[in-house]
Amino acid sequence: MINLSTGAFYERSTRQIGSLRAQAETLQQQIGTGERFERSSDDPVAAARLRMLARTERITSVDTRNSELAEADLALTDQTLGSIADIVMRVRELAVQATVSTLNDDQRAAIGVEVASLRENLVLLGNSRNITGHALLGGQAAGKAYIDNGSGNGVQFVGTAAVTPLEIGEGQSVIPGMTGPEVFQFDAASGPTDLFAVLDGLAIALAGGGQAAADASSAALADLDRGLEKVTTAQTVVGARLNWIDLMSERREINTERIADERMSVGGADIAVTMSRLQETLTVLEATQASFVRLANLSLFSMLR
């Protein structure tokens, strides 16, 4: 009976000290990781909610990446549209100059050379690339958006007619670009045309000289105005899409903060409280160990052994 009592004393003390050490280690781990529990079995309900929050965060990261890609492409598109508008306005200035009756054929031909050069620049802008190297205005086309068949033979659009929307969160999406026809094509008084054809026809007419050159310059003004209106409309659309991305990005930031707060509330450890509990546990552990040593060295226990 005496041996059993002595053994029970040691066993009980060992369990108590071991439990306190385990509690201390758990609390230290919570302070180190900031997490309230290590295994799902510690709190199944909270663990399920944390898994749901983690899935939401992964989806949000995809939406953020899509928004960044769309914003980059739209920003490049906006810059390109600005350059296109600059070219159209410059050509309009040249067309106005060419209508002046005091100009001779050589002077109009010189203007025609600049118009032809601006046409080539317009084709280059039409074939601008995005950050992945794809045609910026080519829809889903991987190569060029336009093929230049040369003066008098037109410029051919070889891209696709649409751009695939990108998901940017909360079931919302944005079209991350424009296609060439949405920028360059418009309806003139003579029927459907594009800016390439207008510049090409003007350059050819100016090179030919005579009254026809002056008449062509005057007629081109209305087409250039319609073409410029199409470009500025595209700029407005791109600006609206960029604003939409900014709005959705702000909403994602708010949701991200909410998720972080909920994650802390559900599974996060309150560092101040945890440190206080750790100090309390260490104090109890130290007292328990000291008590065990004193009791184990009492003369009665020595005699009972």
Secondary structure, 3 states (H helix, E strand, C coil): CHHHHHHHHHHHHHHHHHHHHHHHHHHHHHHHHCECCCCHHHCHHHHHHHHHHHHHHHHHHHHHHHHHHHHHHHHHHHHHHHHHHHHHHHHHHHHHHHCCCCCCHHHHHHHHHHHHHHHHHHHHHHCCECCCCCECCECCCCCCCEEECCCCCCEEECCCCCCCCEEEECCEEECCCCEHHHHHEEEECCEEEEHHHHHHHHHHHHHHCHHHHHHHHHHHHHHHHHHHHHHHHHHHHHHHHHHHHHHHHHHHHHHHHHHHHHHHHHHECCHHHHHHHHHHHHHHHHHHHHHHHHHHCCHHHHHHC
